[in-house]
Amino acid sequence: MLANYRRLFAVPHVLSLLVWSLTARFHTPGLMIAVTFLVVDWTGSYSLAGLVAGAFTLGMALVGPLRGRMADKGGTDRLTLVCGAVFTVGLLALTVLPGSLWWVSIPLALGTGLFGTPANQIVRALWPRLTRGPERQAIYAAEATTQELLFVFSPILTAGVVAFAGPRWALAMLAVLSLAGTLGFALALRRAGVTGPAPLEVASGPVPAGPRRSLLRDPALLVLFAMCMLMVSGIMGVDLVIVAWANELDAPYLVMVLASVWALGSLVGGAIAGGLRGRPRLVRRSLASAAGVAVLLPFVPPWAELPTPLWVTPLLFLSGLAIAPTLAATMGRLGDLAPAARRAEAFGWMSTALGVGGAIAGPLAGGLIDLMGIAGGVLGATVLVTVAALLSPFVPETPAEAEETVIGPVERVDDRP
């Protein structure tokens, strides 16, 4: 199983680009925690805190395709540095904003979000240029898997700084980490020599003449973006269910326990998936993700009254197993379907779809929890992930993905899910 990873990390610059792109994104999961605590300190309102946090998300979602087009034209190191510098200044400005001027935080958050790091879409667009065959699937799986580490450690570190020093210092810490990750990623791009546009020889076909056609007019990509939006909305719905369940029991520590177990399942599943040979089956993985969420339904209140939510941890681990593999297969399919000269733009649209999905998850899950209890939130998440899975058969395979994996000159390797 480790053969794919050994070959992958033997490719020059892959490990450096992966590590620094993750470092540049480390602040993202913790940002909402620090912002929420800060705005609640100012206003005493979680609704206003959600508004400010949503402004960050909206800003990041709005500019994904535009920054992707800029990255496709080259100069990704300069783009990364400019975004990182402005984003850091925006966060630091928020840390010194007086509480009496809390309303300024809304446009400030929106403007700062517009300059959120483009590291995710840049690096995902680079993998098809640097890897092939099983190595390509392994790198998408490795990224989806290691990204789960951010959702484990970033909230823990941020919450710790909030507890011991306050939310302003937590935001300042995230600003410094973001800037450090940005500088490291820009240098990694320069060392790898991949700051320019994709070479014509690796393009997936000739660039058509005439007006630039929107990627949203491609039915396959449109279905894939819709699938991503629904999938992440369902996944974030489960995160919100975990928070609500812990709050109902007045046991905040349960959030980290349950969320960590779920993330651990995703880590294990992604690590295994990245080591398998053969092309990934997007439909099977999507259905497994839907089944993993649905299996939680009979074990949550008010449909079941367990002595403690900790009894659900084995199911949460199993539920998480399919998440990273599904995300990896989705990113790999997008990397194959998107025109090589517009891959960063395609991943920008994916970032927008993920942002919209995250924006939908909050009010939808909250409303269902208010209406039906914890089970309502899980039911809504199940429906969303299931609809995403039902869309997966309509995402076509590509010649690059369907090609057989060859070990040596003639040996064929069987497909695996």
N, C-alpha and C positions, 0 to 999 in steps of 0.2 A: 504494500500500500504506500510505502514511503518513497517508492521509486520516482513517482511523478514529482514529488517535492524536491528530491535530490537533483533531478534534471532541471527543475524550474529555477532553483536558487543558484544553480551553476551558470545560468544566463547572466551576463554582465549587467549590473545596475538594477536588476529587478528587485532585489532585497532592499537596496537603499531607497528606491522610489516608493516601495510599499511602506517602509517604516516611516519615512518623512511625510508621506501623504496622510498616514494615520495620525502622526503627531500634529500636523496642521489642523486636523479635525477633532482633536482631543477635547477641545472646549465645548463642542456642540451639545452633547447630552447634559452637561452641567450648567449650561447657560440658562436654561429655563428655571432651574432650581434657584440660582443666585438672583435672577431677575424677579422671580415670584416673591422671595423673601424681602428683597429691597422695596418693591412697590407696596407690599403689605405693610411693611414698617412705615411707609409714607402715608398710606391711605386707609389701612385696615380693611381693604376690600380685595377679595380674591378675584372678583370679576374684572376689576381694573388691572390687576396683575396679569390675568389671562389676556387682556387686551394688549398690554405692552409686549408680552411674550409672543402673542400672535402677530404683532407688527414685525418682529424679527423674522418669524417664519415666512410671512408674506413677502418681505423684502427679498429674502433668499430665493423664494419661488419665482418671483417676477423676472429675475434677470438670468435665470439658468440658460435659456436658449441663446440670449444675446451674448453672454460670456462664452458660450460654446462656439458661436460663430467667430468670435475674436480669437479664441484658442486655435481653431482650425486654420486660421490665417498665419499662425506662428506667433513668436514672442510670448510663449506661455510663462517664461520666467519673469518677464516684466509685468505681465498681467497678474501673476501671483503676488509679486511684491507690492504692487499698487493696492490691490485689494486688501492684503494683509496690513499694510500701513494705515489705510483709512479705517479699517475695521477696528484696529487696536485703539486708534484715537477716539473712535466712537464709544467704545467700551469704557475707556478712561474718562471721557466726558460724562458718562452716566454715573461714574463713581463719585464725582464731585458735584453733581446736580443737587441743589437744595430740595428738601422734601416739599417745601411750599410751592415749588415749580414742577411738581410731579407730572403735570400734563405735558410738559415739554418732552418727557421721556417717550411719548408715543411717536411723534415724528422723528425723534432722534433714533429710536429703535428701528423704525422703518428705513431711514437713510443708512444706518449702520448695516442692517441686513442686506441692503443692496450690494454691499462690498464683502459679504461673507465669502469664505475661502472657496475658490473653484478647484481645489485639489482633487476632490472626488471625481468630477467629470473629466478633468485633464488626465488623471492617471488611468481611469478606466478606458479612455479612448486610446491610451498608449499601449495597453496590453496586446492588442492584435498586431502592433508593429514589432513587438519584442518577442512574442512567443507564438507557438504553433501547436496544433493538435492537442495532445493531453496536457502539455504545459500550459496552454491557454486556459483550459478548464480548471486546472489546478490553481492558477493565479486568481481567477475569479472566486473560486471556493476559499482560497486563503484570505482574500480580502474580506469577503462576507463573514468569514469566521473570526478573524482578528478584529473586525469592526465591533463584534459583540463585546470585546474587552473594553472598548470605550464606554459602552453602556453599563458596564459593571464598575469600572474604576473612576471614571469622570464624575458621576453623581456622588460616589463615596468621598472623593477628595474635596469636591465642592461643598458638600454638606458639612464635612469636618471643619473647613475654614469658616463657613457661616457660623457654626456652633461656637468656635473658639475666638474668632476675630470679627465676625459680622459680614453681611452680604456685600458691602462695598469692597472689602479686602478680597472676598471671593471673586468678584468681578475683575478686580485688578490682577489677581493671579491668572485668571483665564485669559485676560488680555496679553499678559507676558508669554504664556504658553502658546497662544495663537501666533504671536509674532515670531517666536523662536521656531515653531514648526514651519511657518511660512518661509523664513530665511533658509532653513535646512532643505525644504522641498525645492525652492528655486535653485539652490546650488546643486542639488541632485539632478535636476533637469539639465542644467548646463553640463555637468560632468558626463551625463549619458548622451549628450548631443542630440536631444529630441525636442528642442525648443521651437523648431520650425514646423511647417505644415507636413502632413503625411506624404511621403514620396509617391510619385505616380505609379511606380512599379508594384506597390502593395495595394493600390486602389482596387475596389471590387468591380470596377468597370469604368469605361470612359465617362468623363464628365459631360453631361448633355449640354448642348448649346441652347441659347435662349434664356428667358427669365428664370430666376432661381425658384424652384418649386418647393413649397413648404413641405417639411417632413410629415406634417399632420395630414397631408393628402395621401400618404402611403398607408393603405388599410392595415398592413401587417404591423407597422410601427404604431399606428393609432390604437390597435387592439392591445399591443404590448404595454403602451403607456396607461391605458385604462386598467389593465390587469395590475400594474404596479400600484396605481392609486388605490384600488380596492384592497389589495393585499396589505399595504402598509397601514391603511385605515383600520383594518381588522386587527393587525398586530398591535397597533397603538391602543386600540380599544381594550385589548387584554391587559396592557400595562395600566390603563386607567381603572380597570376592574380591580386589579391587585391593590391599587392605592385606596379605592373606595372600600374594599373589604377590610383592609387594615384600619381605616379610619372608623368604620362602624364598630369595630372591636376595641377602639382606642388603644391600638398596639402598633405604633408607627414602625417598630423594628421589623414587623412582618413584611413590610414592603421590600426591604433589602434582601430578606431571606428568600421570599417567593420569586422576586425578580431575578435574583442571582441564580437560583436553580433553573429557571426558565432559560436564562442566557447560557448557563452551563450546558444544557441540552443542545442549544443551537451551536455552541462551540464544538462539542463532540460530533454532532451530525455533520457540520461543515468540514471538520478535519478528515473524517472518514470519506465524505463525498469527494474531496479534492484528491484523495489517493486512489480512487477507483479508475480503472481504465475504461475506455469506451465513451461514447457521447452521453451526456446527461439527458434523462427523459423529463422534459419540463412538465408534461401532463401528469405523470406519476408523482413527481415531487409536489406539484401544486395540490393534487388530491390528498396527498399525505399531510400537507399543512392544514388543509380544511378539516381532515379527520382528527388531527391533533388538537385543534381548538374545540371541535364538537364533543370530544370525549370528556371535556371538563363539565359539560352542561349538567349531568345528573348529580354532580357533587358540590354544587354551590347553592347558597341560600337564595330564595326561600324554598327551593326544591329539595334541599338536603340541609340538615343542621348537624354539622360535624363538631366534635369537641374542640377542634382547633384546625385552622386552615393548613397547618403543617402536614396534615394527612394527605393533602393534595399534591405535595411536592413530587412524589414519584410520577404522577400523571403530568405535572408541569414539565418535568425533565423529558418525558416521552414526547410531549407536545412540542417542545423546542427543537427536537432532533431534526425536523424537516425544514425549519425556517431558513437557516443559512444555506443549505443546499438549494432550496427553491430560489432564493435571492441570487445565488451564484449562477444558476442555470438561466435566470432571467437576464442578468447582466451579460452572460456569454452569448445568449441569443441576440440581444441588442447589438453587441459588438460585431456579430456576423451579418445582421440584417442591414445595419446602417451603412451608407456609402462611406468609404474610407476617408474621403476628403471632408466629411461632415460628421465624424464620429463624436467629437466633443460637443457639437450642437445637439446630437441625438441624446447624449447623456445629460445635457442641460435640460432637455425636455423631460427626461426621466426625473431629474431633480425637482422640476416643477410639479410633475405628477405626484411625487412623494410628498412634496410640501402641501399640495392640495389635499392629499389623503390624510396627512397629519392634522390639517385644519378641520377636516370633516369629523375626524375621530372624536375630538373633545366634546362638542355639543351633542353629537349623536349618542355616544356612549353615556354621557351624563344624563341626557333625557331618558334613555331606556332604563338606566339604573334608578332614577327617580320614579319611573312608572312601574317597573316590574322587579326592582331589587337587583342584586348582584347577577342573578340569572339573566335578567334582561340585557345587561351589558355583554355577557358571554354569548347570548343568542344573537345579538346584533353583530358581534365580531365573527361568529360562525357564518352568518349569512354573507357578510362581505367577503371573507376568504373563500367561501364556496363559490360565489359568483366569479371571483377571480380565477378559480380553478376551472370553472366551466368555460371561461374564455380561452384558456390555454391551448385547446386543440386548434383554435383558429389562428394561432401564431405559426407560420410555416417554418419548416426547417430550411437550411441553406446548404449549398454544396460544401462549404467549408466545415459546417458542423456535421454533416452526414458522412464525411469521408472516414474511411476505416483507419484506426490506429494501427501503425505497423511497428513491430519490434523486429529489427533486423531487416533483411531484404524482402521476405515474403510472408512472415508469420502474421496471422490475423488474430485479433483479440475480440472476444465476444462482447456485445453491448451489455451494459449493466444499468440499473435504474439510478 
